[in-house]
Amino acid sequence: MYPSGRWEGFWVQEGYGRQLMQEFELRFTQGDVRGSGTDIVGPFTFTGAYDVQTGRVLMVKQYLGKHAVQYAGEPDGEGCIQGTWQIELRGYRLTGSFLLRPVIRRPSQDEPIQEIG
C-alpha cells in the first residue's frame, strides 16, 4: 500500500506552527512499519503498524533520549498519510496534525524523459 524508502513531511503544533521533518526512512512490511530520521526536536525512530486493507497507520515516534509521540493516520487518497499526533508529557496532553508523503524522485535537467508504453 505504501512505498518503503524516503519520506518527508511536517507536524503542526499550536504556538510553534508547521515543523518540517527532513527526509527520513520508512519501511512497510506485511502490516509492520519502522523508520528513522531527524527533525527540529532531534533524531527519532518510528515503530508501529498499518492495516494493509484500509491504510490506517498507528506509530510511535521515539525521540532518542527524549519523549515519545503517538501518530494515528489515514491515507489521503494521493499517497500521503495524514492524521493526528499526541504527546502525554508531565500530565499534559499535546496534540496536532501531521502529513507524511513519499519522496518522489524527479528526473534531473539532463536526464531524458522515458515514455510509458
The first five atom37 places (N, CA, C, CB, O) and aatype in JSON, in Angstrom:
{
  "aatype": [12, 18, 14, 15, 7, 1, 17, 6, 7, 13, 17, 19, 5, 6, 7, 18, 7, 1, 5, 10, 12, 5, 6, 13, 6, 10, 1, 13, 16, 5, 7, 3, 19, 1, 7, 15, 7, 16, 3, 9, 19, 7, 14, 13, 16, 13, 16, 7, 0, 18, 3, 19, 5, 16, 7, 1, 19, 10, 12, 19, 11, 5, 18, 10, 7, 11, 8, 0, 19, 5, 18, 0, 7, 6, 14, 3, 7, 6, 7, 4, 9, 5, 7, 16, 17, 5, 9, 6, 10, 1, 7, 18, 1, 10, 16, 7, 15, 13, 10, 10, 1, 14, 19, 9, 1, 1, 14, 15, 5, 3, 6, 14, 9, 5, 6, 9, 7],
  "atom_mask": [
    [1, 1, 1, 1, 1],
    [1, 1, 1, 1, 1],
    [1, 1, 1, 1, 1],
    [1, 1, 1, 1, 1],
    [1, 1, 1, 0, 1],
    [1, 1, 1, 1, 1],
    [1, 1, 1, 1, 1],
    [1, 1, 1, 1, 1],
    [1, 1, 1, 0, 1],
    [1, 1, 1, 1, 1],
    [1, 1, 1, 1, 1],
    [1, 1, 1, 1, 1],
    [1, 1, 1, 1, 1],
    [1, 1, 1, 1, 1],
    [1, 1, 1, 0, 1],
    [1, 1, 1, 1, 1],
    [1, 1, 1, 0, 1],
    [1, 1, 1, 1, 1],
    [1, 1, 1, 1, 1],
    [1, 1, 1, 1, 1],
    [1, 1, 1, 1, 1],
    [1, 1, 1, 1, 1],
    [1, 1, 1, 1, 1],
    [1, 1, 1, 1, 1],
    [1, 1, 1, 1, 1],
    [1, 1, 1, 1, 1],
    [1, 1, 1, 1, 1],
    [1, 1, 1, 1, 1],
    [1, 1, 1, 1, 1],
    [1, 1, 1, 1, 1],
    [1, 1, 1, 0, 1],
    [1, 1, 1, 1, 1],
    [1, 1, 1, 1, 1],
    [1, 1, 1, 1, 1],
    [1, 1, 1, 0, 1],
    [1, 1, 1, 1, 1],
    [1, 1, 1, 0, 1],
    [1, 1, 1, 1, 1],
    [1, 1, 1, 1, 1],
    [1, 1, 1, 1, 1],
    [1, 1, 1, 1, 1],
    [1, 1, 1, 0, 1],
    [1, 1, 1, 1, 1],
    [1, 1, 1, 1, 1],
    [1, 1, 1, 1, 1],
    [1, 1, 1, 1, 1],
    [1, 1, 1, 1, 1],
    [1, 1, 1, 0, 1],
    [1, 1, 1, 1, 1],
    [1, 1, 1, 1, 1],
    [1, 1, 1, 1, 1],
    [1, 1, 1, 1, 1],
    [1, 1, 1, 1, 1],
    [1, 1, 1, 1, 1],
    [1, 1, 1, 0, 1],
    [1, 1, 1, 1, 1],
    [1, 1, 1, 1, 1],
    [1, 1, 1, 1, 1],
    [1, 1, 1, 1, 1],
    [1, 1, 1, 1, 1],
    [1, 1, 1, 1, 1],
    [1, 1, 1, 1, 1],
    [1, 1, 1, 1, 1],
    [1, 1, 1, 1, 1],
    [1, 1, 1, 0, 1],
    [1, 1, 1, 1, 1],
    [1, 1, 1, 1, 1],
    [1, 1, 1, 1, 1],
    [1, 1, 1, 1, 1],
    [1, 1, 1, 1, 1],
    [1, 1, 1, 1, 1],
    [1, 1, 1, 1, 1],
    [1, 1, 1, 0, 1],
    [1, 1, 1, 1, 1],
    [1, 1, 1, 1, 1],
    [1, 1, 1, 1, 1],
    [1, 1, 1, 0, 1],
    [1, 1, 1, 1, 1],
    [1, 1, 1, 0, 1],
    [1, 1, 1, 1, 1],
    [1, 1, 1, 1, 1],
    [1, 1, 1, 1, 1],
    [1, 1, 1, 0, 1],
    [1, 1, 1, 1, 1],
    [1, 1, 1, 1, 1],
    [1, 1, 1, 1, 1],
    [1, 1, 1, 1, 1],
    [1, 1, 1, 1, 1],
    [1, 1, 1, 1, 1],
    [1, 1, 1, 1, 1],
    [1, 1, 1, 0, 1],
    [1, 1, 1, 1, 1],
    [1, 1, 1, 1, 1],
    [1, 1, 1, 1, 1],
    [1, 1, 1, 1, 1],
    [1, 1, 1, 0, 1],
    [1, 1, 1, 1, 1],
    [1, 1, 1, 1, 1],
    [1, 1, 1, 1, 1],
    [1, 1, 1, 1, 1],
    [1, 1, 1, 1, 1],
    [1, 1, 1, 1, 1],
    [1, 1, 1, 1, 1],
    [1, 1, 1, 1, 1],
    [1, 1, 1, 1, 1],
    [1, 1, 1, 1, 1],
    [1, 1, 1, 1, 1],
    [1, 1, 1, 1, 1],
    [1, 1, 1, 1, 1],
    [1, 1, 1, 1, 1],
    [1, 1, 1, 1, 1],
    [1, 1, 1, 1, 1],
    [1, 1, 1, 1, 1],
    [1, 1, 1, 1, 1],
    [1, 1, 1, 1, 1],
    [1, 1, 1, 1, 1],
    [1, 1, 1, 0, 1]
  ],
  "atom_positions": [
    [[0.83, -1.2, 0.0], [0.0, 0.0, 0.0], [0.87, 1.26, 0.0], [-0.94, 0.0, 1.22], [0.68, 2.15, -0.84]],
    [[1.81, 1.35, 0.93], [2.72, 2.49, 0.99], [4.09, 2.05, 0.52], [2.79, 3.08, 2.43], [4.5, 0.91, 0.78]],
    [[4.83, 2.93, -0.18], [6.17, 2.55, -0.62], [7.2, 2.68, 0.51], [6.6, 3.41, -1.8], [7.19, 3.66, 1.26]],
    [[8.06, 1.7, 0.62], [9.19, 1.81, 1.54], [10.23, 2.72, 0.9], [9.8, 0.41, 1.88], [10.37, 2.76, -0.32]],
    [[10.96, 3.45, 1.73], [12.0, 4.33, 1.21], [11.99, 5.67, 1.89], [0.0, 0.0, 0.0], [11.66, 5.79, 3.07]],
    [[12.37, 6.69, 1.13], [12.49, 8.05, 1.65], [11.11, 8.71, 1.72], [13.45, 8.89, 0.77], [10.32, 8.65, 0.78]],
    [[10.84, 9.35, 2.87], [9.62, 10.11, 3.09], [9.99, 11.49, 3.6], [8.66, 9.37, 4.08], [11.12, 11.72, 4.02]],
    [[9.04, 12.41, 3.58], [9.19, 13.74, 4.15], [7.85, 14.14, 4.71], [9.69, 14.78, 3.09], [6.84, 13.46, 4.49]],
    [[7.82, 15.24, 5.44], [6.54, 15.67, 5.97], [6.67, 16.8, 6.97], [0.0, 0.0, 0.0], [7.69, 17.47, 7.05]],
    [[5.6, 16.98, 7.73], [5.59, 18.02, 8.75], [4.57, 17.67, 9.81], [5.28, 19.41, 8.13], [3.67, 16.86, 9.59]],
    [[4.74, 18.29, 10.97], [3.74, 18.24, 12.04], [3.46, 19.66, 12.46], [4.23, 17.37, 13.25], [4.31, 20.55, 12.32]],
    [[2.26, 19.89, 12.97], [1.82, 21.22, 13.36], [1.53, 21.23, 14.85], [0.57, 21.67, 12.54], [0.83, 20.36, 15.36]],
    [[2.1, 22.23, 15.54], [1.85, 22.38, 16.97], [1.45, 23.82, 17.26], [3.09, 21.97, 17.81], [2.11, 24.76, 16.81]],
    [[0.36, 23.98, 18.0], [-0.11, 25.31, 18.35], [1.02, 26.1, 19.02], [-1.35, 25.23, 19.27], [1.7, 25.59, 19.91]],
    [[1.19, 27.32, 18.6], [2.23, 28.18, 19.16], [3.58, 28.06, 18.45], [0.0, 0.0, 0.0], [4.41, 28.96, 18.55]],
    [[3.78, 26.95, 17.73], [5.04, 26.72, 17.02], [4.85, 26.63, 15.51], [5.7, 25.46, 17.52], [5.81, 26.79, 14.74]],
    [[3.61, 26.38, 15.08], [3.32, 26.29, 13.65], [3.78, 24.99, 13.04], [0.0, 0.0, 0.0], [3.93, 23.97, 13.72]],
    [[3.99, 25.03, 11.74], [4.39, 23.84, 10.98], [5.88, 23.58, 11.16], [4.05, 24.02, 9.48], [6.71, 24.48, 10.97]],
    [[6.21, 22.36, 11.53], [7.6, 21.96, 11.73], [7.94, 20.85, 10.74], [7.84, 21.48, 13.19], [7.31, 19.79, 10.73]],
    [[8.94, 21.09, 9.9], [9.31, 20.14, 8.86], [10.09, 18.96, 9.42], [10.13, 20.82, 7.78], [10.89, 19.1, 10.36]],
    [[9.85, 17.8, 8.84], [10.69, 16.64, 9.07], [11.52, 16.47, 7.81], [9.84, 15.33, 9.4], [10.98, 16.25, 6.73]],
    [[12.84, 16.58, 7.96], [13.71, 16.38, 6.82], [13.48, 14.96, 6.31], [15.21, 16.6, 7.19], [12.85, 14.15, 6.98]],
    [[13.99, 14.67, 5.11], [13.81, 13.32, 4.56], [14.18, 12.28, 5.61], [14.65, 13.13, 3.29], [15.2, 12.39, 6.28]],
    [[13.33, 11.27, 5.72], [13.56, 10.18, 6.66], [13.16, 8.88, 6.0], [12.78, 10.39, 7.98], [12.56, 8.88, 4.92]],
    [[13.49, 7.78, 6.62], [13.26, 6.46, 6.07], [12.05, 5.8, 6.72], [14.49, 5.58, 6.25], [11.91, 5.83, 7.94]],
    [[11.17, 5.2, 5.92], [10.08, 4.36, 6.42], [10.07, 3.06, 5.64], [8.69, 5.08, 6.32], [10.2, 3.06, 4.41]],
    [[9.91, 1.95, 6.36], [9.83, 0.62, 5.75], [8.5, -0.01, 6.13], [11.01, -0.28, 6.21], [8.17, -0.14, 7.31]],
    [[7.73, -0.4, 5.12], [6.42, -1.04, 5.31], [6.53, -2.5, 4.9], [5.3, -0.3, 4.49], [6.85, -2.8, 3.75]],
    [[6.27, -3.42, 5.84], [6.38, -4.84, 5.57], [5.26, -5.6, 6.25], [7.75, -5.38, 6.03], [5.24, -5.7, 7.48]],
    [[4.33, -6.14, 5.48], [3.27, -7.01, 5.98], [2.6, -6.49, 7.25], [3.83, -8.39, 6.23], [2.47, -7.22, 8.24]],
    [[2.18, -5.24, 7.23], [1.48, -4.66, 8.36], [2.36, -4.01, 9.41], [0.0, 0.0, 0.0], [1.86, -3.41, 10.36]],
    [[3.67, -4.11, 9.25], [4.63, -3.54, 10.2], [5.29, -2.32, 9.56], [5.7, -4.6, 10.63], [5.6, -2.34, 8.37]],
    [[5.51, -1.27, 10.34], [6.21, -0.09, 9.82], [7.32, 0.29, 10.8], [5.23, 1.1, 9.61], [7.13, 0.3, 12.01]],
    [[8.47, 0.6, 10.23], [9.64, 1.03, 11.02], [10.37, 2.11, 10.23], [10.6, -0.17, 11.34], [10.32, 2.15, 9.0]],
    [[11.05, 2.99, 10.96], [11.8, 4.02, 10.27], [12.63, 4.85, 11.22], [0.0, 0.0, 0.0], [12.64, 4.62, 12.43]],
    [[13.32, 5.83, 10.65], [14.14, 6.74, 11.46], [14.4, 8.02, 10.67], [15.49, 6.06, 11.87], [14.31, 8.05, 9.44]],
    [[14.74, 9.07, 11.41], [15.01, 10.35, 10.78], [15.35, 11.4, 11.82], [0.0, 0.0, 0.0], [15.71, 11.08, 12.95]],
    [[15.24, 12.67, 11.42], [15.57, 13.8, 12.27], [14.61, 14.95, 11.96], [17.04, 14.25, 12.07], [14.23, 15.16, 10.81]],
    [[14.23, 15.69, 12.99], [13.5, 16.94, 12.8], [14.04, 17.96, 13.81], [11.96, 16.73, 12.98], [15.09, 17.74, 14.4]],
    [[13.34, 19.06, 14.0], [13.82, 20.14, 14.85], [14.04, 19.7, 16.3], [12.84, 21.29, 14.81], [14.87, 20.28, 16.99]],
    [[13.31, 18.68, 16.76], [13.47, 18.18, 18.14], [14.71, 17.32, 18.26], [12.22, 17.38, 18.57], [15.37, 17.32, 19.3]],
    [[15.05, 16.58, 17.18], [16.23, 15.72, 17.2], [16.01, 14.43, 16.44], [0.0, 0.0, 0.0], [15.0, 14.28, 15.75]],
    [[16.96, 13.49, 16.55], [16.82, 12.2, 15.87], [15.7, 11.38, 16.5], [18.14, 11.42, 15.92], [15.45, 11.46, 17.7]],
    [[15.03, 10.56, 15.65], [13.91, 9.76, 16.12], [13.85, 8.43, 15.39], [12.59, 10.52, 15.95], [14.47, 8.25, 14.35]],
    [[13.08, 7.51, 15.95], [12.72, 6.27, 15.28], [11.2, 6.19, 15.22], [13.32, 5.01, 16.02], [10.5, 6.77, 16.06]],
    [[10.69, 5.49, 14.22], [9.27, 5.18, 14.11], [9.11, 3.68, 14.24], [8.67, 5.71, 12.76], [9.87, 2.92, 13.63]],
    [[8.14, 3.23, 15.02], [7.74, 1.83, 15.06], [6.22, 1.8, 15.12], [8.37, 1.07, 16.28], [5.6, 2.67, 15.73]],
    [[5.63, 0.8, 14.48], [4.18, 0.72, 14.53], [3.62, -0.28, 13.55], [0.0, 0.0, 0.0], [4.3, -1.22, 13.13]],
    [[2.37, -0.06, 13.19], [1.65, -0.98, 12.32], [0.74, -0.2, 11.38], [0.84, -2.0, 13.15], [0.35, 0.93, 11.65]],
    [[0.4, -0.86, 10.27], [-0.58, -0.3, 9.35], [-1.5, -1.42, 8.89], [0.12, 0.38, 8.12], [-1.1, -2.58, 8.82]],
    [[-2.72, -1.05, 8.59], [-3.71, -2.0, 8.11], [-3.54, -2.11, 6.59], [-5.17, -1.56, 8.49], [-3.71, -1.13, 5.87]],
    [[-3.22, -3.31, 6.12], [-2.96, -3.49, 4.69], [-4.2, -3.29, 3.83], [-2.39, -4.87, 4.44], [-4.08, -3.08, 2.62]],
    [[-5.39, -3.34, 4.41], [-6.63, -3.13, 3.67], [-7.03, -1.66, 3.61], [-7.76, -3.95, 4.29], [-7.35, -1.14, 2.55]],
    [[-7.02, -1.0, 4.77], [-7.52, 0.38, 4.86], [-6.42, 1.44, 4.77], [-8.28, 0.56, 6.14], [-6.69, 2.58, 4.42]],
    [[-5.17, 1.06, 5.09], [-4.08, 2.02, 5.12], [-3.95, 2.78, 6.42], [0.0, 0.0, 0.0], [-3.06, 3.63, 6.55]],
    [[-4.81, 2.5, 7.39], [-4.72, 3.17, 8.7], [-3.37, 2.85, 9.33], [-5.88, 2.73, 9.64], [-2.93, 1.7, 9.33]],
    [[-2.72, 3.88, 9.87], [-1.38, 3.75, 10.45], [-1.4, 4.18, 11.92], [-0.35, 4.6, 9.67], [-1.97, 5.22, 12.26]],
    [[-0.79, 3.37, 12.78], [-0.57, 3.72, 14.18], [0.91, 3.53, 14.44], [-1.45, 2.84, 15.16], [1.44, 2.43, 14.31]],
    [[1.6, 4.63, 14.82], [3.04, 4.58, 15.02], [3.43, 5.34, 16.29], [3.79, 5.16, 13.8], [2.7, 6.21, 16.76]],
    [[4.59, 4.98, 16.81], [5.2, 5.73, 17.89], [6.49, 6.33, 17.34], [5.47, 4.83, 19.16], [7.36, 5.61, 16.83]],
    [[6.6, 7.63, 17.46], [7.83, 8.34, 17.09], [8.59, 8.56, 18.39], [7.53, 9.73, 16.33], [8.16, 9.34, 19.24]],
    [[9.71, 7.88, 18.55], [10.51, 7.96, 19.78], [11.74, 8.81, 19.51], [10.91, 6.54, 20.28], [12.62, 8.42, 18.75]],
    [[11.79, 9.98, 20.16], [13.0, 10.8, 20.06], [14.07, 10.17, 20.93], [12.72, 12.28, 20.49], [13.81, 9.81, 22.08]],
    [[15.27, 10.04, 20.4], [16.34, 9.37, 21.12], [16.69, 10.15, 22.39], [17.58, 9.22, 20.23], [17.1, 11.31, 22.33]],
    [[16.52, 9.48, 23.55], [16.8, 10.1, 24.84], [15.76, 11.11, 25.28], [0.0, 0.0, 0.0], [15.98, 11.84, 26.25]],
    [[14.63, 11.16, 24.59], [13.6, 12.15, 24.91], [12.23, 11.48, 24.94], [13.61, 13.3, 23.87], [12.13, 10.28, 25.21]],
    [[11.2, 12.23, 24.68], [9.82, 11.77, 24.77], [9.38, 11.0, 23.51], [8.89, 12.96, 24.99], [10.06, 10.98, 22.49]],
    [[8.21, 10.35, 23.64], [7.59, 9.63, 22.53], [6.34, 10.36, 22.08], [7.25, 8.17, 22.94], [5.7, 11.06, 22.86]],
    [[6.0, 10.2, 20.81], [4.83, 10.84, 20.21], [4.0, 9.75, 19.52], [5.24, 11.98, 19.2], [4.54, 8.96, 18.75]],
    [[2.71, 9.71, 19.8], [1.8, 8.76, 19.15], [1.3, 9.39, 17.84], [0.6, 8.39, 20.09], [0.86, 10.54, 17.83]],
    [[1.35, 8.64, 16.75], [0.84, 9.08, 15.46], [-0.28, 8.15, 15.03], [1.97, 9.11, 14.39], [-0.11, 6.93, 15.03]],
    [[-1.44, 8.7, 14.65], [-2.56, 7.94, 14.1], [-2.95, 8.61, 12.8], [-3.77, 7.86, 15.1], [-3.34, 9.78, 12.79]],
    [[-2.87, 7.87, 11.69], [-3.14, 8.48, 10.4], [-3.89, 7.59, 9.45], [0.0, 0.0, 0.0], [-4.08, 6.4, 9.69]],
    [[-4.33, 8.2, 8.37], [-5.11, 7.55, 7.32], [-4.53, 7.98, 5.97], [-6.65, 7.92, 7.42], [-3.9, 9.03, 5.88]],
    [[-4.73, 7.16, 4.93], [-4.31, 7.61, 3.6], [-5.17, 8.78, 3.15], [-4.41, 6.46, 2.59], [-6.37, 8.84, 3.44]],
    [[-4.56, 9.72, 2.43], [-5.31, 10.9, 1.98], [-5.83, 10.75, 0.55], [-4.43, 12.14, 2.06], [-6.44, 11.68, 0.02]],
    [[-5.61, 9.6, -0.07], [-6.08, 9.37, -1.44], [-5.07, 9.77, -2.49], [0.0, 0.0, 0.0], [-5.29, 9.53, -3.68]],
    [[-3.95, 10.38, -2.08], [-2.92, 10.8, -3.02], [-1.55, 10.24, -2.64], [-2.86, 12.33, -3.09], [-0.52, 10.78, -3.05]],
    [[-1.53, 9.16, -1.86], [-0.27, 8.52, -1.49], [0.34, 9.01, -0.2], [0.0, 0.0, 0.0], [1.38, 8.51, 0.22]],
    [[-0.29, 9.99, 0.44], [0.22, 10.56, 1.69], [-0.52, 9.94, 2.88], [0.06, 12.1, 1.69], [-1.57, 9.32, 2.73]],
    [[0.05, 10.14, 4.05], [-0.59, 9.75, 5.31], [-0.85, 11.03, 6.08], [0.29, 8.74, 6.14], [0.08, 11.8, 6.33]],
    [[-2.1, 11.26, 6.47], [-2.43, 12.44, 7.26], [-3.14, 12.0, 8.53], [-3.31, 13.44, 6.46], [-3.83, 10.99, 8.55]],
    [[-2.95, 12.78, 9.58], [-3.61, 12.41, 10.82], [-3.26, 13.32, 11.97], [0.0, 0.0, 0.0], [-3.0, 14.51, 11.79]],
    [[-3.26, 12.72, 13.17], [-3.07, 13.47, 14.4], [-1.96, 12.84, 15.23], [-4.37, 13.53, 15.21], [-1.87, 11.62, 15.34]],
    [[-1.11, 13.68, 15.8], [-0.09, 13.22, 16.75], [-0.54, 13.61, 18.14], [1.32, 13.81, 16.42], [-1.35, 14.53, 18.31]],
    [[0.0, 12.91, 19.14], [-0.36, 13.19, 20.53], [0.82, 12.86, 21.45], [-1.62, 12.39, 20.95], [1.5, 11.85, 21.27]],
    [[1.04, 13.72, 22.43], [2.07, 13.51, 23.44], [1.43, 13.6, 24.82], [3.24, 14.54, 23.3], [0.68, 14.54, 25.1]],
    [[1.73, 12.65, 25.67], [1.37, 12.73, 27.09], [2.68, 13.07, 27.81], [0.71, 11.36, 27.64], [3.6, 12.25, 27.85]],
    [[2.77, 14.27, 28.37], [4.02, 14.73, 28.95], [3.75, 15.48, 30.26], [4.78, 15.64, 27.95], [3.12, 16.54, 30.27]],
    [[4.24, 14.92, 31.35], [4.09, 15.55, 32.68], [2.63, 15.9, 32.99], [4.95, 16.8, 32.76], [2.36, 16.98, 33.51]],
    [[1.72, 15.01, 32.67], [0.32, 15.24, 32.98], [-0.43, 16.1, 31.98], [0.0, 0.0, 0.0], [-1.62, 16.35, 32.16]],
    [[0.24, 16.54, 30.93], [-0.39, 17.35, 29.89], [-0.51, 16.54, 28.62], [0.4, 18.65, 29.64], [0.33, 15.69, 28.33]],
    [[-1.56, 16.81, 27.87], [-1.73, 16.19, 26.56], [-1.58, 17.26, 25.5], [-3.11, 15.48, 26.45], [-2.34, 18.23, 25.47]],
    [[-0.62, 17.07, 24.64], [-0.42, 17.95, 23.49], [-0.84, 17.19, 22.25], [1.06, 18.44, 23.38], [-0.64, 15.98, 22.16]],
    [[-1.43, 17.89, 21.29], [-1.87, 17.23, 20.07], [-1.83, 18.2, 18.9], [-3.29, 16.66, 20.24], [-1.82, 19.42, 19.08]],
    [[-1.81, 17.66, 17.71], [-1.8, 18.47, 16.5], [-1.92, 17.57, 15.29], [0.0, 0.0, 0.0], [-2.1, 16.36, 15.42]],
    [[-1.81, 18.15, 14.11], [-1.93, 17.38, 12.87], [-0.56, 17.09, 12.28], [-2.8, 18.14, 11.86], [0.44, 17.7, 12.65]],
    [[-0.54, 16.15, 11.34], [0.69, 15.84, 10.62], [0.35, 15.38, 9.21], [1.5, 14.76, 11.35], [-0.78, 15.0, 8.92]],
    [[1.35, 15.43, 8.33], [1.25, 14.9, 6.99], [2.59, 14.28, 6.64], [0.85, 16.01, 5.96], [3.64, 14.9, 6.83]],
    [[2.57, 13.05, 6.13], [3.77, 12.36, 5.66], [3.55, 12.01, 4.19], [4.09, 11.08, 6.52], [2.47, 11.57, 3.81]],
    [[4.59, 12.19, 3.36], [4.46, 11.85, 1.95], [5.76, 11.22, 1.44], [4.1, 13.1, 1.12], [6.85, 11.62, 1.86]],
    [[5.63, 10.25, 0.54], [6.84, 9.65, -0.03], [7.59, 10.67, -0.88], [6.5, 8.4, -0.87], [6.98, 11.5, -1.54]],
    [[8.9, 10.59, -0.85], [9.73, 11.46, -1.69], [9.74, 10.86, -3.09], [11.19, 11.61, -1.11], [10.12, 9.7, -3.28]],
    [[9.33, 11.65, -4.05], [9.29, 11.19, -5.43], [10.53, 11.7, -6.14], [7.98, 11.66, -6.16], [10.78, 12.91, -6.2]],
    [[11.29, 10.77, -6.67], [12.5, 11.15, -7.4], [12.09, 11.69, -8.77], [13.47, 9.93, -7.56], [11.4, 11.02, -9.54]],
    [[12.52, 12.9, -9.05], [12.2, 13.53, -10.33], [13.46, 13.55, -11.19], [11.63, 14.97, -10.12], [14.57, 13.68, -10.67]],
    [[13.29, 13.43, -12.5], [14.47, 13.45, -13.36], [15.21, 14.77, -13.26], [14.08, 13.18, -14.81], [14.6, 15.83, -13.11]],
    [[16.53, 14.7, -13.33], [17.32, 15.94, -13.35], [17.16, 16.59, -14.72], [18.84, 15.65, -13.04], [16.59, 16.0, -15.64]],
    [[17.67, 17.8, -14.86], [17.52, 18.57, -16.1], [18.1, 17.82, -17.32], [18.2, 19.93, -15.96], [17.56, 17.92, -18.42]],
    [[19.2, 17.08, -17.11], [19.85, 16.43, -18.23], [19.45, 14.95, -18.4], [21.33, 16.54, -18.07], [19.99, 14.26, -19.27]],
    [[18.53, 14.48, -17.6], [18.08, 13.1, -17.69], [16.92, 13.01, -18.67], [17.66, 12.56, -16.29], [15.96, 13.77, -18.55]],
    [[16.99, 12.09, -19.65], [15.9, 12.02, -20.64], [14.61, 11.52, -19.99], [16.3, 11.1, -21.82], [14.63, 10.7, -19.08]],
    [[13.5, 12.03, -20.49], [12.18, 11.57, -20.03], [11.85, 10.3, -20.79], [11.08, 12.67, -20.25], [12.03, 10.23, -22.01]],
    [[11.38, 9.29, -20.08], [11.08, 8.0, -20.69], [9.6, 7.89, -20.99], [11.53, 6.84, -19.78], [8.77, 8.35, -20.21]],
    [[9.28, 7.3, -22.11], [7.89, 7.08, -22.47], [7.35, 5.88, -21.73], [7.74, 6.89, -23.97], [8.06, 4.91, -21.48]],
    [[6.08, 5.96, -21.38], [5.39, 4.83, -20.76], [4.65, 4.12, -21.88], [4.41, 5.29, -19.6], [3.89, 4.74, -22.62]],
    [[4.88, 2.85, -22.0], [4.19, 2.23, -23.11], [4.26, 0.79, -23.04], [0.0, 0.0, 0.0], [3.73, 0.1, -23.91]]
  ]
}
